[in-house]
Amino acid sequence: MPITVPLVDIAQALARAGCPGNRCDRYRLYEEWARDFQADFEARAAAGRKPGRTYLHDVTAFALRRAAAYGFDVRCEDFGARLCSEARLVAGVR
């Protein structure tokens, strides 16, 4: 999978969650996250799992968790209770 796929999907998920994303430093950060996600995706595929089946959920969850861990204000309610709960837990918000 080309890195542009998770990079675009991470940026879109964060944009939907209300995270800022137009600054160059954010693009570099999202690119780093995309590389991390892609490495995990490829490792799961190599292990015989089928990460393509849950890709959209996985990339969204990854982006929300990573954004929360970096202290971004994540508006996650649109993604369901479970993802929102995970993002808040990572951010230390109750």
C-alpha positions as CSV (number, residue, x, y, z in Angstrom):
1,M,0.0,0.0,0.0
2,P,1.5,3.4,-0.9
3,I,2.1,5.7,2.0
4,T,-0.3,8.3,0.5
5,V,-3.3,6.2,1.4
6,P,-2.9,6.2,5.2
7,L,-1.5,9.8,5.1
8,V,-4.7,11.1,3.3
9,D,-7.0,9.0,5.5
10,I,-5.3,10.2,8.7
11,A,-5.5,13.8,7.6
12,Q,-9.2,13.3,6.7
13,A,-10.1,11.6,10.0
14,L,-8.4,14.4,11.9
15,A,-10.1,17.1,9.8
16,R,-13.5,15.5,10.5
17,A,-12.5,15.4,14.2
18,G,-11.8,19.1,14.1
19,C,-8.0,19.0,14.4
20,P,-6.1,21.7,12.7
21,G,-4.1,20.5,9.7
22,N,-3.0,23.2,7.3
23,R,0.4,23.9,8.8
24,C,3.6,22.3,7.4
25,D,4.6,20.9,10.8
26,R,1.3,19.1,11.1
27,Y,1.8,17.6,7.6
28,R,5.2,16.2,8.7
29,L,3.6,14.9,11.8
30,Y,0.8,13.2,9.9
31,E,3.4,11.8,7.5
32,E,5.2,10.2,10.4
33,W,2.0,8.8,11.8
34,A,1.1,7.4,8.3
35,R,4.5,5.6,8.2
36,D,3.9,4.2,11.6
37,F,0.4,3.0,10.7
38,Q,1.6,1.6,7.4
39,A,4.3,-0.4,9.2
40,D,1.8,-1.9,11.6
41,F,-0.6,-2.6,8.7
42,E,2.0,-4.4,6.7
43,A,3.2,-6.4,9.8
44,R,-0.4,-7.6,10.4
45,A,-0.8,-8.6,6.8
46,A,2.6,-10.4,6.9
47,A,1.4,-12.3,10.0
48,G,-1.6,-13.6,8.1
49,R,-4.2,-11.3,9.4
50,K,-6.5,-9.4,7.0
51,P,-6.1,-5.7,8.1
52,G,-7.8,-4.6,4.9
53,R,-11.1,-5.7,6.3
54,T,-11.0,-3.2,9.1
55,Y,-8.8,-0.6,7.5
56,L,-11.1,2.4,7.8
57,H,-11.9,1.8,11.4
58,D,-8.3,1.1,12.2
59,V,-6.9,4.2,10.5
60,T,-9.5,6.4,12.1
61,A,-8.9,4.9,15.6
62,F,-5.1,5.2,15.1
63,A,-5.4,8.9,14.0
64,L,-7.7,9.8,16.9
65,R,-5.5,8.0,19.5
66,R,-2.3,9.5,18.1
67,A,-3.9,13.0,18.0
68,A,-5.1,12.7,21.5
69,A,-1.7,11.5,22.7
70,Y,-0.1,14.6,21.1
71,G,-2.6,16.9,22.9
72,F,-4.8,17.8,20.0
73,D,-8.3,18.8,20.9
74,V,-10.1,15.9,19.3
75,R,-13.9,16.1,18.6
76,C,-14.6,12.4,18.4
77,E,-18.3,12.0,19.0
78,D,-19.0,11.5,15.3
79,F,-16.9,8.3,15.3
80,G,-18.9,6.4,17.9
81,A,-18.7,5.8,21.6
82,R,-15.9,3.3,21.6
83,L,-13.5,5.3,19.5
84,C,-14.4,8.4,21.4
85,S,-13.8,6.7,24.7
86,E,-10.4,5.4,23.5
87,A,-9.3,8.9,22.3
88,R,-10.4,10.5,25.6
89,L,-8.6,7.8,27.6
90,V,-5.4,8.4,25.7
91,A,-5.8,12.2,26.2
92,G,-6.5,11.7,29.9
93,V,-9.9,13.3,29.6
94,R,-12.9,11.7,31.4
